[in-house]
Amino acid sequence: MNLLMEIELMQSKKKNCMYIIIAILAIAALLGFDQWTKHLAVVYLKDKPNIVLIQGVLELEYLENRGAAFGILQNQQWLFAILTVLFLGISFYVFWKVPKTSRYMPIFCVFIVLASGAIGNFIDRLREKYVVDFIYFNLINFPIFNVADIYLTLSVVTIFILILFVYKDEDYDMIFGKRSKDGV
């Protein structure tokens, strides 16, 4: 290996390390905000009347959600644990494989937010056996949710937008390697 290739390899490793550090710090910050808001919900909302922020539109209401989104699959903690670990594994694999260039910065950021939401609710399930929800959009009687749920929802919507309108087949080849002519 010549000197130029060694320098490029060292720079690439340094860049990857920087991205990993940024990702860890961003996840920690987002996770900290999620956990802090849930703590505030416990302190100021548990066993107390709802706090109306906008009459007929938005309230803060304490709820211990032992299910998934919209309260489905109540008390299936083992399933949530397996799915979260699997989901995070896939997320970190994609995160690792995404080239660290400006073209792929949106997907890099989305996976940071996505992982933060998944970890935030996972921490609650491990620690308390439920997730603290507290934001109630009663204008449309939407299920009560939390900050981690916002992270997850916005990330999934953004991923679909990126898949449909931004990234092309060549981008997926760049991330996951070349596919055969059959698309496999």
Helices and strands as residue ranges (DSSP letters): H 3-45, E 51-54, E 58-65, G 69-71, H 77-97, G 102-104, H 105-128, E 131-137, H 147-161, I 162-166, H 169-176
